């Protein structure tokens, strides 16, 4: 098992790397050239900037039972197809049971925005979200 982090815009990189180190699990941070990540205890892979370049690199590296930290529903769906365990930055574990609804909600929101409508964005991140994420990540790691 390894933990992969879709690090572009990810607020829980430090928590994830720490949990990986505590459990002696390999940790790989993937980002594009617009971001720089160097974390002790993790390997960083930087890919060329481009639409979904990090996502495609990550999904080609992930294996059955690996954990993937991402807020991208599309990437989560691809990881589920590879039998990986995707988790959001808020501790939501993506499953075959919830991914279709999440993708459909994303689709509807995009349609509304494309038609000129507005969708309320996420609220400011709280320390409780970091705690919830860490608890769920530790659960995933212990299950494997």
PyMOL commands that set and color helices and strands:
alter all, ss='L'
color gray80, all
select helices_A, chain A and resi 13-22+53-61+73-81+99-114+127-143
alter helices_A, ss='H'
color red, helices_A
select strands_A, chain A and resi 2-6+26-32+43-47+67-69+85-87
alter strands_A, ss='S'
color yellow, strands_A
deselect
rebuild
show_as cartoon
